[in-house]
Amino acid sequence: MIQNEQKEVLLDYLNRKLAVLEARPCTSIEGVPCKKIVRELWNVNLCLADYSDTKSFIPEKDRAVLDQMVSERLCGSRNNPDSTLAYRPDYYKKLLDKRGKLPYTYPIRLGFGANQVLEQLRVNPGSRQGFLPVYDADDVSETISTVPCTIGYQVRVRGDSLMFTHIMRSCDIARLPVDIYLSSGMAEWFRRNLDLKDSILGFFILSLHKIEEVFEWTQE
């Protein structure tokens, strides 16, 4: 478990861990063919006991659209595309279908789950059932080129503290600061609405990886 709130220290530590691992060929990213290499850490557990400074993780120019993404995930927005298109237009425009729709959006996957979990925890603060699923059984299909990196979010109350855990099947370390920022916004919404004293933000990442540039390799 890594308990550190400083972006530079956290990312430096993880990058040093990744750097010593054996690299393997990476033939595609989100369904797009490529020739790169990847280094991977499995089952990474991160714990941020104080995430009050996560704004430092993100350039100021990006914060407004990321805050909008947090709001959409919490309110059950049905917009497709959602604000992720405004945040990374070069990437997400490639995923739009003929109707101008994305294969999925987090707000649609989450629906009104945030409010349902909130009410559940108000009635039963000790509940372990406060889970917001994102990944779906239908995502396990060879016909789907891109699926959510997030499995879901666990929301628990213990005493006067909120325990918010983001469970991910896959995370590129270059995107980790964004995931921390978005999750901290969601956690703070629950903490504030449940009138709790503090909160702990956790991540359980099944595959934390770093994708590096092209090198010469032969695929067997």
C-alpha positions in Angstrom: 0.0 0.0 0.0 1.4 3.4 -1.0 0.3 6.3 1.3 1.4 9.5 -0.4 -0.4 12.6 -1.5 2.3 14.3 -3.5 2.0 13.8 -7.2 5.7 14.0 -8.0 6.7 11.5 -5.3 3.9 9.1 -6.1 4.4 9.1 -9.9 8.2 8.9 -9.5 7.9 5.9 -7.2 5.6 4.1 -9.6 7.7 5.0 -12.7 10.8 3.6 -11.0 9.0 0.4 -10.2 7.8 0.1 -13.8 11.3 0.9 -15.2 12.9 -2.2 -13.8 10.3 -4.6 -15.2 10.7 -6.6 -18.3 9.2 -5.0 -21.4 6.9 -6.9 -23.7 5.5 -6.1 -27.1 2.3 -4.1 -27.2 0.3 -4.8 -30.4 -2.7 -2.6 -29.9 -4.1 0.2 -27.6 -7.9 0.4 -27.2 -8.3 -1.7 -30.4 -5.9 0.4 -32.5 -2.9 -1.5 -33.9 0.5 -0.3 -32.8 4.1 -1.4 -32.3 5.2 -0.3 -28.9 6.3 -1.9 -25.6 4.6 -2.1 -22.3 5.8 -2.5 -18.7 3.2 -3.6 -16.2 2.6 -3.8 -12.4 -0.2 -6.1 -11.2 -2.6 -5.6 -8.3 -1.5 -2.1 -7.3 -3.1 -0.7 -4.1 -2.9 3.0 -3.6 -4.2 4.9 -0.6 -4.6 8.7 -0.4 -5.5 9.6 3.2 -5.6 13.3 2.2 -6.6 14.2 -1.4 -7.2 17.9 -0.7 -4.4 18.9 -3.1 -5.4 16.9 -6.1 -5.9 20.1 -8.1 -2.1 20.1 -8.4 -2.3 16.9 -10.3 -4.1 18.6 -13.3 -3.2 21.6 -15.4 -5.5 24.5 -14.6 -6.8 24.7 -18.2 -8.3 21.1 -17.8 -10.0 21.4 -14.5 -13.3 22.9 -15.6 -14.0 20.1 -18.1 -12.9 17.4 -15.6 -15.2 19.0 -13.0 -18.0 18.7 -15.5 -17.2 15.0 -16.0 -17.5 14.5 -12.3 -20.9 16.2 -12.2 -22.1 14.1 -15.1 -21.1 10.8 -13.4 -22.9 11.8 -10.2 -26.1 13.0 -11.8 -26.8 10.2 -14.3 -26.4 12.3 -17.4 -27.7 10.6 -20.6 -25.6 12.7 -22.9 -23.6 10.7 -25.5 -21.0 11.9 -26.1 -20.4 13.3 -22.7 -17.7 15.8 -21.6 -14.9 13.3 -22.3 -15.1 14.3 -25.9 -14.3 17.9 -25.0 -11.4 16.8 -22.8 -9.7 14.5 -25.4 -11.3 15.3 -28.7 -8.4 13.9 -30.8 -8.8 10.5 -29.2 -12.5 10.2 -28.7 -13.5 11.5 -32.1 -12.0 8.3 -33.5 -14.4 6.2 -31.5 -17.6 7.9 -32.6 -20.0 5.8 -34.7 -22.0 6.9 -37.7 -24.5 8.5 -35.4 -21.9 10.5 -33.6 -22.1 8.3 -30.5 -19.4 6.8 -28.3 -19.4 3.0 -27.6 -20.1 3.9 -23.9 -20.0 6.7 -21.4 -19.4 6.6 -17.7 -22.5 8.7 -16.8 -24.8 6.3 -18.8 -23.2 3.2 -17.2 -23.5 4.7 -13.7 -27.0 6.0 -14.2 -28.6 7.3 -11.0 -26.4 4.9 -8.9 -24.6 7.6 -7.0 -27.9 9.0 -5.5 -29.1 5.5 -4.8 -25.9 4.6 -2.9 -26.1 7.9 -1.1 -29.6 7.2 0.2 -28.6 3.6 1.1 -25.7 4.8 3.2 -27.9 7.4 4.9 -30.3 4.6 6.0 -27.6 2.0 6.7 -24.1 3.6 7.2 -22.5 0.3 7.8 -23.6 -1.2 4.5 -21.0 -3.0 2.3 -23.4 -2.9 -0.7 -22.6 0.7 -1.8 -21.1 -0.3 -5.1 -21.3 1.6 -8.4 -20.6 -0.8 -11.3 -19.2 0.5 -14.6 -17.9 -2.7 -16.3 -20.6 -4.9 -17.7 -20.7 -8.6 -18.5 -21.5 -7.7 -22.2 -18.0 -6.0 -22.3 -16.5 -9.4 -22.6 -16.9 -9.7 -26.3 -14.5 -9.9 -29.3 -16.7 -7.6 -31.2 -16.1 -4.7 -28.8 -12.9 -2.7 -29.4 -12.9 -0.5 -26.4 -14.4 -1.1 -22.9 -14.2 0.9 -19.6 -11.0 0.8 -17.6 -13.0 1.0 -14.5 -14.7 -2.0 -12.9 -16.6 0.1 -10.4 -16.5 2.3 -7.2 -17.0 1.0 -3.6 -18.4 3.6 -1.2 -18.4 2.8 2.5 -18.8 4.7 5.8 -16.7 3.8 8.8 -17.3 6.0 11.8 -17.0 9.6 10.7 -15.0 8.7 7.6 -15.8 7.9 4.0 -14.0 5.1 2.3 -14.1 5.5 -1.4 -12.3 2.9 -3.5 -11.9 3.0 -7.3 -11.4 -0.5 -8.7 -9.7 -0.6 -12.2 -9.0 -3.4 -14.5 -6.5 -1.3 -16.4 -4.7 2.1 -16.0 -2.0 3.8 -18.0 0.3 5.6 -15.6 0.1 8.7 -17.9 -3.6 8.8 -17.1 -3.4 8.1 -13.4 -3.4 11.8 -12.3 -6.7 12.3 -14.2 -8.3 9.2 -12.6 -7.2 10.4 -9.1 -8.7 13.9 -9.8 -12.0 12.5 -11.0 -12.3 10.0 -8.2 -11.4 12.6 -5.6 -14.3 14.8 -6.9 -16.7 11.9 -6.6 -15.5 11.0 -3.1 -15.8 14.6 -1.9 -19.4 14.7 -3.2 -20.3 11.7 -1.0 -18.4 13.0 2.0 -20.1 16.3 1.8 -23.6 14.9 1.3 -23.2 12.4 4.1 -21.8 15.1 6.4 -18.7 13.1 7.3 -15.6 14.5 8.9 -13.0 13.1 6.5 -12.4 10.5 3.8 -9.9 8.1 2.4 -9.4 7.6 -1.4 -8.3 4.2 -2.4 -7.3 2.6 -5.8 -7.0 -1.1 -6.6 -5.5 -1.4 -10.1 -5.3 -4.8 -11.6 -2.9 -3.6 -14.4 -0.9 -0.4 -13.9 1.2 0.0 -17.0 3.5 2.3 -19.0 3.4 2.2 -22.8 6.7 3.3 -24.4 7.6 4.2 -28.0 8.3 2.0 -30.9 11.3 -0.3 -30.9 12.4 -3.2 -33.1 10.8 -6.5 -32.2 9.6 -9.6 -33.9 6.2 -11.0 -33.1 6.3 -14.8 -32.6 
